[in-house]
Amino acid sequence: MIRKTVILRGNANMSEPFVVITATGKDKPGLTTEITELIANADGNIVDIEAFSMRGLFAIFMIVDCRAMSVSLESLRSQLMDMGKKIGLDVNIEPLLSGRRKSGKKLVLLTTLGKDRLGIVAKVSRFLSQNNANIERIRMIAYGELNAMEILIDINDLTIPIEDFKEALNKECKMVGQDVVFQKDTVFRRLKRLIVFDVDGTLIDAEMIDELAKAAGVGGKVSEITSRAMNGEIEFKQALKERVQLLKGLDVMVLDSIVENLDVTPGAEELITALKALGYKIALISGGFTQFVEKIKEKLGIDYVYANKLVIEDGKLTGEVVEPIIDAERKAELMREIAEKENLLMEQVVAVGDGANDRFMLQNSGLGIALYPKAVLQKVASGVITKDNLAGILYCLGAPEEKLKELVPDKKPHS
């Protein structure tokens, strides 16, 4: 009798213990309620569900346990179809086939940034497929002046080492004009609270010591040393001392004049304003000089600033710099000190830089972004972006989408 009772409750429970139900149509209030109530009234148990709206369209995906249903599968199908016609949904129901579901996934979130063009999704997805990186979820998070996508992937079965994979994906993305940032998909992705910037070459387009050197007539010599230091060929401390020595005798009025004409990188002011609106603490840790960094602090309202200090006597540079010099190791130490003062874990810190002197900041932060960097920094960064995509940092931080629309207006009409 018990077996007979079960049979009478519906033939869904016999042949198809689980089914996939999908529905799509024009978005309006109540769609999720209508379809889920119908399933509940049939004693179907929804064990997984995802629904979303996109540009006025609606889609819902459900996995339903049919083993205790009070109607047959065909009856449920008929009811769903009738309901769909009434409320404007195309409904489909089919058996749940065994798929890729597995434990031990290694999830990484990719954020791609750049100007819109044909073939971006195809190019990236093809590369991921060829390297056995499974796409778990993909969505567009910005479309306008800046195009941005989030792609959640499982890298557990990669066919190449992760560092080779990151380097190769960067190259693939460049082919379609996109930057890409890698992040582990952890709770801390949306809990960043402090962002630390390098200054020269990052928040400002120039290297200030090179500008001083030009004024002192030693531009070529200093620029050569700067380049070697940025590429990690010589230690920063040694390079800084050599360069500053070449500036000996430069009138401080020249320095003041350069400071007054200082311009930040295009988009930097808007980025800082947006980060402050989102509640971030902002720090500048520079291997440059306090005269320039203090000017930026004043202009942008920065919370913390650290930089090297030139020795000045009788209105002229002495060719010396005050110890201790802020080099790569000191930058990382200062970043950690600020985090501790703000009661933050390092996973909640973002670091942005462009040269070898920033490598330990990027390595030790929760998210390390290299901004149009030298090769030595690309190897340790979570992602590489160009100065044109500076505002794209916001899309890597998991900020609420509606807030981003206010902070980064969409200037391109949707098609």
Residue pairs with C-beta under 8 A, 6 or more apart in sequence:
6 13
7 14
9 43
9 68
9 69
9 70
10 66
10 69
10 70
10 71
10 72
10 73
10 75
11 72
11 73
11 74
12 19
12 66
12 67
12 69
12 71
12 72
12 73
12 76
13 66
13 67
13 68
13 69
15 73
16 66
16 73
16 95
16 96
17 65
17 66
17 67
18 47
18 63
18 64
18 65
18 66
18 95
18 96
19 63
19 64
19 66
19 73
19 93
19 94
19 95
19 96
20 61
20 62
20 63
20 64
20 93
20 94
20 95
20 96
21 35
21 39
21 60
21 61
21 62
21 63
21 64
21 80
21 91
21 92
21 93
22 59
22 60
22 61
22 62
22 91
22 92
22 93
23 31
23 35
23 58
23 59
23 60
23 80
23 84
23 89
23 90
23 91
23 92
24 57
24 58
24 59
24 60
24 89
24 90
25 31
25 57
25 58
25 84
25 87
25 88
25 89
25 90
26 56
26 57
26 58
26 88
27 53
27 56
27 57
27 58
28 58
28 88
30 87
31 58
31 60
31 87
31 89
32 51
32 60
34 83
34 87
35 60
35 62
35 80
35 83
35 89
35 91
36 46
36 49
36 62
38 79
38 80
38 83
39 46
39 62
39 64
39 76
40 46
42 69
42 70
42 71
42 75
42 76
42 79
43 68
43 69
43 70
43 71
44 64
44 65
44 66
44 69
44 76
45 64
45 65
45 68
46 62
46 63
46 64
46 65
47 63
47 64
47 65
48 62
48 63
49 60
49 61
49 62
49 63
50 60
50 61
51 58
51 59
51 60
51 61
52 58
52 59
53 59
55 414
58 89
63 96
66 73
66 76
69 76
71 79
73 93
76 93
77 93
80 91
80 93
81 91
83 89
83 91
84 90
84 91
100 134
102 156
104 156
105 136
105 154
105 156
106 154
106 155
106 156
107 136
107 152
107 153
107 154
107 155
107 184
107 185
108 152
108 153
108 154
108 155
108 182
108 183
108 184
108 185
109 150
109 151
109 152
109 153
109 182
109 183
109 184
109 185
109 189
110 124
110 149
110 150
110 151
110 152
110 153
110 169
110 180
110 181
110 182
111 141
111 148
111 149
111 150
111 151
111 180
111 181
111 183
111 383
111 392
111 395
111 396
112 120
112 124
112 147
112 148
112 149
112 151
112 173
112 178
112 179
112 180
113 146
113 147
113 148
113 178
113 179
113 180
113 181
113 385
113 389
113 392
113 395
114 120
114 146
114 147
114 173
114 176
114 177
114 178
114 179
114 389
115 146
115 147
115 177
116 143
116 147
116 412
117 176
117 177
119 176
120 147
120 149
120 176
120 177
120 178
121 138
121 149
123 172
123 173
123 175
123 176
124 149
124 151
124 169
124 172
124 173
124 176
124 178
125 135
125 138
127 168
127 169
127 172
128 134
128 135
128 151
128 153
128 169
131 158
131 159
131 160
131 165
131 168
132 157
132 158
132 159
133 153
133 154
133 155
133 157
133 158
133 165
134 153
134 154
134 157
135 151
135 152
135 153
136 152
136 153
136 154
137 150
137 151
137 152
138 149
138 150
138 151
138 152
139 149
139 150
140 147
140 148
140 149
141 148
141 149
141 150
141 395
141 401
141 404
142 148
142 395
142 404
142 408
142 410
143 410
143 412
143 414
144 409
144 410
144 411
144 412
145 408
145 410
145 411
145 412
146 389
146 391
146 392
146 395
146 408
147 178
148 392
148 395
150 395
152 185
155 162
155 165
158 165
160 168
163 379
166 182
167 378
169 180
170 180
170 378
170 384
173 179
173 180
179 383
179 384
179 385
179 386
179 389
179 392
180 383
180 384
181 367
181 369
181 382
181 383
181 384
181 385
181 396
182 382
182 383
183 189
183 367
183 382
183 383
183 396
186 347
188 345
188 347
188 348
188 366
189 367
189 398
190 397
190 398
191 347
191 348
192 280
192 348
192 349
192 350
192 366
192 367
192 397
192 398
193 279
193 280
193 281
193 342
193 344
193 348
193 349
194 280
194 281
194 282
194 283
194 338
194 339
194 342
194 344
194 348
194 349
194 350
195 275
195 280
195 281
195 282
195 283
195 349
195 350
195 351
195 352
195 393
196 282
196 283
196 284
196 285
196 335
196 338
196 349
196 350
196 351
196 352
196 361
196 365
197 203
197 282
197 283
197 284
197 285
197 352
197 353
198 284
198 285
198 286
198 287
198 331
198 352
198 353
198 354
198 355
198 357
198 358
198 361
199 284
199 286
199 288
199 292
199 293
199 296
199 307
200 206
200 207
200 208
200 209
200 286
200 287
200 288
200 292
201 207
201 230
201 354
201 355
201 371
201 372
202 265
202 352
202 353
202 354
202 371
203 264
203 265
203 268
203 284
203 296
204 262
204 263
204 264
204 265
204 268
204 292
204 296
205 263
205 265
205 387
207 226
207 288
208 258
208 288
208 289
208 292
209 222
209 226
209 240
209 243
209 244
209 247
209 288
209 289
210 219
210 222
210 223
210 226
211 258
212 222
212 247
212 250
212 254
212 255
212 258
213 219
213 221
213 222
213 223
213 243
213 246
213 247
215 250
215 254
215 258
216 246
216 247
216 249
216 250
216 254
218 246
218 247
221 246
222 243
222 246
222 247
225 234
225 239
225 242
225 243
226 239
226 243
228 234
228 239
229 235
229 236
229 239
229 240
229 355
229 356
229 357
230 354
230 355
230 356
230 357
230 374
231 355
231 356
231 374
231 375
231 376
232 356
232 359
232 374
232 376
235 327
236 287
236 325
236 327
236 328
236 356
236 357
237 325
237 327
240 287
240 308
240 321
240 325
240 327
241 321
241 325
244 310
244 317
244 319
244 320
244 321
245 319
245 320
246 319
247 310
247 317
247 319
248 317
248 318
248 319
249 316
249 317
249 319
250 316
250 317
251 315
251 316
252 312
252 315
252 316
252 317
253 315
255 291
255 310
255 317
256 291
258 292
259 291
259 292
259 295
262 292
262 295
262 296
264 296
264 299
264 300
265 387
265 390
266 387
266 390
267 387
267 390
267 391
268 300
268 390
269 299
269 300
270 391
270 407
270 408
271 390
271 391
271 393
271 394
272 282
272 300
272 301
272 302
273 300
273 407
274 391
274 394
274 407
274 408
275 282
275 394
276 282
276 301
277 403
277 407
278 394
278 397
278 399
278 403
278 407
281 303
281 304
281 338
281 342
282 300
282 302
282 303
282 304
283 302
283 303
283 304
283 305
283 306
283 334
283 335
283 338
284 293
284 296
284 297
284 302
284 304
284 305
284 306
284 307
285 304
285 305
285 306
285 307
285 326
285 331
285 334
285 335
285 361
286 292
286 293
286 305
286 306
286 307
286 308
286 326
287 307
287 308
287 325
287 326
287 327
287 331
287 357
288 307
288 308
289 307
289 308
289 309
289 310
290 305
290 307
290 308
290 309
290 310
291 310
292 307
293 305
293 306
293 307
294 305
294 307
296 302
296 305
297 305
304 338
306 326
306 334
307 326
308 321
308 322
308 325
308 326
309 321
309 322
310 317
310 320
310 321
310 322
311 317
311 318
311 319
311 320
311 321
311 322
312 318
324 330
326 334
327 357
328 356
328 357
328 358
328 359
328 360
328 361
329 360
331 357
331 358
331 360
331 361
332 360
332 361
332 363
332 364
335 349
335 351
335 361
335 364
335 365
336 346
336 364
339 345
339 346
339 348
339 349
345 366
346 364
346 365
346 366
347 366
348 366
349 365
349 366
349 367
350 365
350 366
350 367
350 368
350 369
350 393
350 397
351 358
351 361
351 362
351 364
351 365
351 367
351 368
351 369
352 368
352 369
352 370
352 371
352 393
353 359
353 361
353 362
353 368
353 370
353 371
353 373
353 377
354 370
354 371
354 372
354 373
354 374
354 377
355 373
355 374
355 376
355 377
356 374
356 376
356 377
358 370
358 377
359 376
359 377
359 380
361 368
362 368
362 369
362 370
362 377
362 380
362 381
362 382
363 380
367 382
367 396
367 397
368 380
368 381
368 382
369 381
369 382
369 383
369 384
369 385
369 393
369 396
370 377
370 378
370 381
370 383
370 384
370 385
371 384
371 385
371 386
371 387
371 390
372 384
372 385
372 386
372 387
373 381
373 384
378 384
383 396
385 392
385 393
391 408
394 404
394 407
394 408
395 404
399 407
